[in-house]
Amino acid sequence: MANTKQARKRARQTVARNLHLAAQRSQYRTAIKKVRKLVAAGDKAAAQEAFKAAESTIDKMARKGVLHGNAAARHKSRLAAEIKALA
């Protein structure tokens, strides 16, 4: 347990930050799942629309530091490849 005032504050901040980051991670994971679900259904047009939204979300998470830039690029690349394979 935190023994100093500073350590108690850091503990409070960590809890709040973890809740916030967990929500943001959930948001980008959900966006990816939506695209994959549409790809599995074979709906290319809807998958492309969902990909645009997911791409925006993934980029936003990379800018905020929730996701590493290279990881964001990897997710976008793999989703784009899955959509392209539907042709």
C-alpha positions as a Markdown table, in Angstrom:
| # | Residue | x | y | z |
|---|---|---|---|---|
| 1 | Met | 0.0 | 0.0 | 0.0 |
| 2 | Ala | 1.1 | 3.5 | -0.7 |
| 3 | Asn | 2.8 | 5.2 | 2.3 |
| 4 | Thr | 3.2 | 8.8 | 1.2 |
| 5 | Lys | 0.8 | 11.4 | -0.1 |
| 6 | Gln | 2.5 | 11.4 | -3.5 |
| 7 | Ala | 2.3 | 7.6 | -3.8 |
| 8 | Arg | -1.4 | 7.6 | -2.9 |
| 9 | Lys | -2.0 | 10.2 | -5.6 |
| 10 | Arg | -0.1 | 8.1 | -8.1 |
| 11 | Ala | -2.1 | 5.1 | -7.2 |
| 12 | Arg | -5.4 | 7.0 | -7.8 |
| 13 | Gln | -4.1 | 8.3 | -11.1 |
| 14 | Thr | -3.1 | 4.9 | -12.2 |
| 15 | Val | -6.5 | 3.4 | -11.5 |
| 16 | Ala | -8.2 | 6.2 | -13.4 |
| 17 | Arg | -5.8 | 6.0 | -16.3 |
| 18 | Asn | -6.2 | 2.2 | -16.6 |
| 19 | Leu | -10.0 | 2.5 | -16.7 |
| 20 | His | -9.7 | 5.1 | -19.5 |
| 21 | Leu | -7.1 | 3.1 | -21.5 |
| 22 | Ala | -9.2 | -0.1 | -21.1 |
| 23 | Ala | -12.2 | 1.7 | -22.6 |
| 24 | Gln | -10.2 | 3.0 | -25.5 |
| 25 | Arg | -8.6 | -0.4 | -26.2 |
| 26 | Ser | -12.1 | -1.9 | -26.2 |
| 27 | Gln | -13.2 | 0.7 | -28.7 |
| 28 | Tyr | -10.5 | -0.1 | -31.2 |
| 29 | Arg | -10.9 | -3.9 | -30.7 |
| 30 | Thr | -14.6 | -3.6 | -31.3 |
| 31 | Ala | -14.0 | -1.7 | -34.6 |
| 32 | Ile | -11.7 | -4.4 | -35.8 |
| 33 | Lys | -14.2 | -7.1 | -34.9 |
| 34 | Lys | -16.9 | -5.3 | -36.9 |
| 35 | Val | -14.8 | -5.4 | -40.0 |
| 36 | Arg | -13.8 | -9.0 | -39.5 |
| 37 | Lys | -17.5 | -10.0 | -39.0 |
| 38 | Leu | -18.5 | -8.3 | -42.3 |
| 39 | Val | -15.6 | -9.9 | -44.1 |
| 40 | Ala | -16.6 | -13.3 | -42.8 |
| 41 | Ala | -20.2 | -12.6 | -44.0 |
| 42 | Gly | -18.8 | -11.8 | -47.5 |
| 43 | Asp | -20.2 | -8.3 | -47.6 |
| 44 | Lys | -17.4 | -6.3 | -49.3 |
| 45 | Ala | -19.2 | -3.0 | -49.5 |
| 46 | Ala | -20.2 | -2.9 | -45.9 |
| 47 | Ala | -16.7 | -4.2 | -44.9 |
| 48 | Gln | -15.1 | -1.3 | -46.7 |
| 49 | Glu | -17.3 | 1.2 | -44.9 |
| 50 | Ala | -16.6 | -0.4 | -41.6 |
| 51 | Phe | -12.9 | -0.4 | -42.4 |
| 52 | Lys | -12.9 | 3.4 | -43.0 |
| 53 | Ala | -14.4 | 3.9 | -39.5 |
| 54 | Ala | -12.0 | 1.3 | -38.0 |
| 55 | Glu | -9.0 | 2.9 | -39.7 |
| 56 | Ser | -9.9 | 6.3 | -38.1 |
| 57 | Thr | -10.3 | 4.7 | -34.7 |
| 58 | Ile | -7.0 | 2.8 | -35.0 |
| 59 | Asp | -5.2 | 5.9 | -36.1 |
| 60 | Lys | -6.7 | 7.8 | -33.2 |
| 61 | Met | -5.5 | 5.2 | -30.7 |
| 62 | Ala | -2.0 | 5.3 | -32.2 |
| 63 | Arg | -1.9 | 9.1 | -31.8 |
| 64 | Lys | -2.9 | 8.9 | -28.2 |
| 65 | Gly | -0.3 | 6.2 | -27.4 |
| 66 | Val | -2.9 | 3.5 | -26.6 |
| 67 | Leu | -1.5 | 1.5 | -29.5 |
| 68 | His | 2.0 | 1.5 | -31.0 |
| 69 | Gly | 2.3 | 3.1 | -34.4 |
| 70 | Asn | 3.6 | -0.1 | -36.0 |
| 71 | Ala | 0.9 | -2.2 | -34.4 |
| 72 | Ala | -1.7 | 0.2 | -35.8 |
| 73 | Ala | -0.2 | -0.1 | -39.3 |
| 74 | Arg | -0.2 | -3.9 | -39.0 |
| 75 | His | -3.9 | -4.0 | -38.0 |
| 76 | Lys | -4.9 | -1.7 | -40.9 |
| 77 | Ser | -2.8 | -3.6 | -43.4 |
| 78 | Arg | -4.2 | -7.0 | -42.4 |
| 79 | Leu | -7.8 | -5.7 | -42.4 |
| 80 | Ala | -7.2 | -4.2 | -45.9 |
| 81 | Ala | -5.8 | -7.5 | -47.2 |
| 82 | Glu | -8.8 | -9.4 | -45.8 |
| 83 | Ile | -11.2 | -7.0 | -47.6 |
| 84 | Lys | -9.1 | -7.2 | -50.8 |
| 85 | Ala | -9.2 | -11.0 | -50.7 |
| 86 | Leu | -13.0 | -10.8 | -51.0 |
| 87 | Ala | -12.8 | -9.7 | -54.6 |
